[in-house]
Amino acid sequence: MRALLGLVIVLALGCQADPKKCEAAVKNYSSLLFWENADREIGSAKPQDREALRKQKSDEYKQQLDRGLTTLVSQCQSANNGDMVECMIAAKTAAEAKACQK
């Protein structure tokens, strides 16, 4: 019984994605999507308001990331989808990042 339990634990731990890659994927994906919308909003603001709005958006993004990073990395690890993780890391645009989920 102990041997079976040990095997289950090893298999469960062995079936998780690399946490560093998951963190990189989550950060890149969330950054691309967040800034796609934020840049649009900043671009439509009055020129004199853009710098302050960019700082506000930067602070907002950092807060959102800090609140959700641990959970998202854990979910990524559990999903163990290496192809999607690599795609999310390599994405250079929000459209590319969104396409990784297909």
Backbone as JSON, one array per atom type, in Angstrom:
{
  "sequence": "MRALLGLVIVLALGCQADPKKCEAAVKNYSSLLFWENADREIGSAKPQDREALRKQKSDEYKQQLDRGLTTLVSQCQSANNGDMVECMIAAKTAAEAKACQK",
  "N": [[0.82, -1.19, 0.0], [1.93, 1.27, 0.82], [3.89, 1.55, -1.13], [2.35, 1.89, -3.43], [1.05, 4.29, -2.84], [3.29, 5.96, -2.73], [4.12, 5.8, -5.42], [1.94, 6.97, -6.72], [2.16, 9.59, -5.74], [4.68, 10.35, -6.79], [4.13, 10.14, -9.53], [2.13, 12.05, -9.78], [3.51, 14.38, -9.1], [5.4, 14.31, -11.08], [3.98, 14.87, -13.32], [3.59, 17.55, -13.8], [3.88, 20.79, -15.18], [6.84, 22.78, -15.79], [7.5, 25.11, -13.29], [8.86, 27.57, -13.63], [8.74, 28.02, -16.37], [5.99, 28.14, -16.63], [5.45, 30.44, -15.14], [6.77, 32.38, -16.69], [5.25, 32.15, -19.02], [2.66, 32.89, -18.15], [3.14, 35.53, -17.3], [3.98, 36.76, -19.72], [1.75, 36.33, -21.42], [-0.36, 37.59, -19.95], [0.62, 40.2, -19.84], [0.75, 40.97, -22.55], [-1.99, 40.89, -23.3], [-3.15, 42.66, -21.43], [-1.78, 45.11, -21.98], [-2.48, 45.53, -24.61], [-5.13, 46.44, -24.51], [-4.85, 48.55, -22.67], [-3.01, 50.27, -23.96], [-4.54, 51.1, -26.09], [-6.51, 52.57, -24.77], [-4.89, 54.53, -23.54], [-3.85, 55.76, -25.81], [-6.11, 57.0, -26.79], [-6.57, 58.96, -24.99], [-6.26, 62.39, -23.88], [-3.35, 64.15, -24.97], [-1.86, 65.39, -22.88], [-2.62, 63.91, -20.7], [-1.72, 61.36, -20.96], [0.77, 60.33, -19.94], [0.38, 60.17, -17.14], [-1.79, 58.42, -17.13], [-0.61, 56.15, -18.25], [1.18, 55.48, -16.19], [-0.67, 54.92, -14.18], [-1.97, 52.71, -15.31], [0.18, 50.94, -15.43], [0.7, 50.51, -12.7], [-1.75, 49.35, -12.04], [-1.66, 46.99, -13.58], [0.53, 45.67, -12.36], [-0.53, 45.22, -9.79], [-2.71, 43.53, -10.37], [-1.34, 41.34, -11.44], [0.26, 40.57, -9.26], [-1.75, 39.72, -7.51], [-2.85, 37.48, -8.83], [-0.85, 35.78, -9.84], [0.35, 33.49, -8.52], [-1.77, 31.64, -8.36], [-2.43, 31.34, -11.09], [-0.04, 30.3, -12.13], [0.04, 27.87, -10.77], [-2.26, 26.64, -11.83], [-1.45, 26.44, -14.47], [0.71, 24.7, -14.2], [-0.63, 22.4, -13.35], [-2.2, 21.85, -15.58], [-0.3, 21.05, -17.4], [0.49, 21.46, -20.13], [2.68, 21.58, -22.33], [3.1, 22.51, -24.97], [1.32, 24.66, -25.22], [2.31, 26.34, -23.23], [4.9, 26.94, -24.21], [4.14, 28.27, -26.54], [2.81, 30.5, -25.46], [4.93, 31.75, -24.19], [6.52, 32.44, -26.37], [4.94, 34.21, -27.79], [4.45, 37.36, -29.33], [2.57, 39.27, -29.7], [-0.75, 40.27, -28.68], [-2.68, 38.94, -30.15], [-1.28, 36.69, -31.07], [-0.81, 35.49, -28.6], [-3.42, 34.91, -27.73], [-4.1, 33.02, -29.64], [-2.74, 30.8, -28.8], [-4.31, 29.36, -27.1], [-5.92, 27.67, -28.51]],
  "CA": [[0.0, 0.0, 0.0], [2.83, 2.42, 0.86], [4.55, 1.65, -2.43], [1.36, 2.42, -4.36], [0.88, 5.7, -2.5], [4.51, 6.64, -3.18], [4.09, 5.86, -6.87], [0.94, 7.97, -7.09], [2.73, 10.91, -5.45], [5.74, 10.59, -7.77], [3.5, 10.37, -10.83], [1.43, 13.33, -9.73], [4.52, 15.44, -9.15], [6.09, 14.23, -12.36], [3.07, 15.27, -14.4], [3.32, 18.97, -13.75], [4.75, 21.61, -16.02], [7.91, 23.53, -15.14], [6.95, 26.33, -12.72], [9.5, 28.76, -14.19], [8.17, 28.25, -17.7], [4.61, 28.58, -16.43], [5.47, 31.83, -14.71], [7.11, 33.18, -17.87], [4.1, 32.12, -19.94], [1.58, 33.69, -17.55], [3.53, 36.94, -17.34], [3.97, 37.25, -21.1], [0.36, 36.32, -21.89], [-1.15, 38.63, -19.28], [1.15, 41.5, -20.23], [0.33, 41.27, -23.93], [-3.42, 41.19, -23.33], [-3.42, 43.87, -20.66], [-1.28, 46.31, -22.64], [-3.22, 45.76, -25.85], [-6.28, 47.28, -24.16], [-4.38, 49.77, -22.0], [-2.41, 51.16, -24.96], [-5.65, 51.68, -26.85], [-7.1, 53.58, -23.9], [-3.9, 55.61, -23.39], [-3.77, 56.45, -27.1], [-7.29, 57.83, -27.03], [-6.62, 60.02, -23.98], [-5.64, 63.67, -24.25], [-1.89, 64.03, -24.89], [-1.32, 65.8, -21.58], [-3.04, 62.94, -19.68], [-1.23, 60.02, -21.3], [1.84, 59.87, -19.05], [-0.24, 59.79, -15.87], [-2.6, 57.24, -17.38], [0.31, 55.02, -18.43], [1.65, 55.09, -14.85], [-1.82, 54.31, -13.5], [-2.16, 51.38, -15.9], [1.31, 50.12, -15.02], [0.43, 50.13, -11.32], [-2.91, 48.45, -12.09], [-1.19, 45.7, -14.09], [1.36, 45.04, -11.32], [-1.42, 44.76, -8.72], [-3.45, 42.37, -10.87], [-0.4, 40.23, -11.57], [0.61, 40.13, -7.91], [-2.89, 39.01, -6.92], [-3.22, 36.25, -9.49], [0.26, 35.02, -10.41], [0.53, 32.19, -7.88], [-2.87, 30.77, -8.77], [-2.32, 31.05, -12.52], [1.1, 29.4, -12.32], [-0.39, 26.57, -10.26], [-3.17, 26.08, -12.83], [-0.63, 26.11, -15.63], [1.46, 23.48, -13.88], [-1.58, 21.28, -13.31], [-2.63, 21.56, -16.95], [0.82, 20.34, -18.01], [0.38, 21.57, -21.58], [3.95, 22.17, -22.72], [3.0, 23.23, -26.24], [0.66, 25.93, -24.98], [3.24, 27.15, -22.44], [5.92, 27.44, -25.14], [3.47, 29.23, -27.42], [2.56, 31.71, -24.68], [6.23, 32.4, -23.96], [7.03, 32.94, -27.64], [4.03, 35.2, -28.36], [4.92, 38.75, -29.36], [1.39, 40.14, -29.77], [-1.92, 39.73, -27.99], [-3.33, 37.99, -31.06], [-0.51, 35.44, -31.0], [-1.04, 34.89, -27.27], [-4.78, 34.35, -27.73], [-4.1, 31.85, -30.52], [-2.13, 29.69, -28.07], [-5.34, 28.63, -26.37], [-6.69, 26.82, -29.4]],
  "C": [[0.87, 1.27, 0.0], [3.5, 2.64, -0.49], [3.6, 2.26, -3.45], [1.15, 3.92, -4.11], [2.1, 6.51, -2.95], [4.54, 6.81, -4.68], [3.1, 6.92, -7.34], [1.49, 9.38, -6.86], [3.8, 11.27, -6.47], [5.14, 10.9, -9.14], [2.78, 11.72, -10.86], [2.41, 14.48, -9.82], [5.23, 15.46, -10.49], [5.26, 14.7, -13.53], [2.71, 16.74, -14.33], [4.34, 19.71, -14.59], [5.77, 22.36, -15.16], [7.37, 24.85, -14.6], [7.58, 27.6, -13.29], [8.96, 29.08, -15.57], [6.72, 28.72, -17.58], [4.55, 30.04, -16.02], [5.79, 32.76, -15.88], [5.93, 33.26, -18.83], [2.97, 33.0, -19.43], [1.92, 35.17, -17.63], [3.47, 37.51, -18.75], [2.54, 37.37, -21.62], [-0.43, 37.47, -21.28], [-0.68, 40.03, -19.67], [0.67, 41.89, -21.63], [-1.15, 41.65, -23.98], [-3.75, 42.47, -22.59], [-3.02, 45.11, -21.44], [-1.93, 46.56, -23.98], [-4.4, 46.71, -25.57], [-5.84, 48.6, -23.54], [-3.8, 50.76, -23.01], [-3.48, 51.83, -25.82], [-6.29, 52.81, -26.05], [-6.17, 54.79, -23.73], [-3.82, 56.43, -24.68], [-4.96, 57.35, -27.37], [-7.44, 58.95, -25.99], [-5.98, 61.3, -24.53], [-4.13, 63.54, -24.07], [-1.31, 64.39, -23.51], [-1.67, 64.8, -20.47], [-2.38, 61.57, -19.86], [-0.16, 59.5, -20.33], [1.28, 59.39, -17.72], [-1.08, 58.53, -16.02], [-1.73, 56.0, -17.57], [0.84, 54.55, -17.07], [0.53, 54.39, -14.08], [-2.04, 52.88, -14.01], [-1.03, 50.43, -15.51], [1.11, 49.62, -13.58], [-0.72, 49.11, -11.25], [-2.48, 47.05, -12.55], [-0.38, 44.96, -13.02], [0.5, 44.48, -10.19], [-2.18, 43.51, -9.16], [-2.54, 41.15, -10.96], [-0.02, 39.68, -10.2], [-0.51, 39.32, -7.27], [-3.1, 37.63, -7.53], [-2.1, 35.33, -9.94], [0.38, 33.62, -9.82], [-0.54, 31.2, -8.34], [-2.75, 30.38, -10.23], [-1.15, 30.11, -12.82], [0.73, 27.99, -11.87], [-1.32, 25.88, -11.27], [-2.41, 25.65, -14.08], [0.13, 24.82, -15.39], [0.54, 22.26, -13.92], [-2.03, 20.87, -14.71], [-1.56, 20.79, -17.71], [0.74, 20.3, -19.53], [1.61, 22.33, -22.09], [3.89, 22.97, -24.0], [2.37, 24.61, -26.04], [1.59, 26.87, -24.2], [4.3, 27.75, -23.35], [5.36, 28.49, -26.08], [3.26, 30.56, -26.71], [3.86, 32.47, -24.39], [6.72, 33.08, -25.23], [6.18, 34.05, -28.24], [4.6, 36.6, -28.25], [3.78, 39.76, -29.42], [0.26, 39.48, -29.01], [-2.63, 38.7, -28.87], [-2.61, 36.65, -31.06], [-0.76, 34.73, -29.68], [-2.41, 34.23, -27.21], [-4.84, 33.08, -28.55], [-3.5, 30.63, -29.83], [-3.18, 28.82, -27.37], [-6.14, 27.68, -27.24], [-6.11, 25.44, -29.49]]
}
